[in-house]
Amino acid sequence: MEKLNLKEEARKLIDKLPDNSTWDDLMYEIYVRQVVEAGLADSNAGKITSVKEVRAKFGLPE
């Protein structure tokens, strides 16, 4: 994955927020972006667990 310019990406994120956004709104958007990127990196690195394995681990029906 191409490394993105953090400042540029932060500006894009801020520009997408409504004018009446709060600091909490901004922090939430940053958090979601960070979690999604971390998940994609884990997936690309093969660090995944199948749904079947998770269900078995927690005793959930398939």
C-alpha positions in Angstrom: 0.0 0.0 0.0 1.3 3.5 -0.9 2.3 5.6 2.1 0.0 8.6 2.3 1.0 12.1 3.4 -0.6 12.3 6.9 -1.2 16.0 6.8 -2.9 15.8 3.4 -5.1 12.9 4.5 -6.0 14.7 7.8 -7.0 17.8 5.8 -9.2 15.7 3.5 -10.9 14.1 6.5 -11.5 17.5 8.1 -12.9 19.0 4.9 -15.5 16.2 4.7 -16.9 17.0 8.1 -19.9 19.3 8.4 -19.2 22.9 9.6 -20.9 22.2 12.9 -18.7 19.2 13.8 -17.2 18.9 17.3 -13.8 17.7 18.4 -15.4 14.4 19.3 -16.7 14.1 15.7 -13.1 14.7 14.4 -11.6 12.2 16.9 -14.1 9.6 16.0 -13.4 9.9 12.3 -9.6 9.7 13.0 -10.2 6.6 15.1 -12.3 4.9 12.5 -9.8 5.6 9.8 -6.9 4.3 11.9 -8.8 1.1 12.8 -9.8 0.4 9.2 -6.2 0.9 8.0 -4.8 -1.4 10.7 -7.4 -4.0 9.8 -6.5 -3.8 6.1 -2.8 -4.1 7.0 -3.4 -7.2 9.1 -5.5 -8.7 6.3 -2.8 -8.0 3.8 -0.2 -9.6 6.1 -2.3 -12.7 6.5 -3.1 -12.0 10.2 -6.7 -13.1 10.0 -9.1 -15.5 11.8 -11.9 -17.1 9.9 -15.5 -16.7 11.1 -15.6 -20.5 11.6 -12.7 -20.3 14.0 -14.1 -17.4 16.0 -17.5 -19.1 16.3 -15.8 -22.3 17.6 -13.7 -20.3 20.1 -16.7 -18.7 21.6 -19.1 -21.7 21.3 -21.4 -19.9 18.8 -23.5 -21.8 16.3 -22.2 -21.9 12.7 
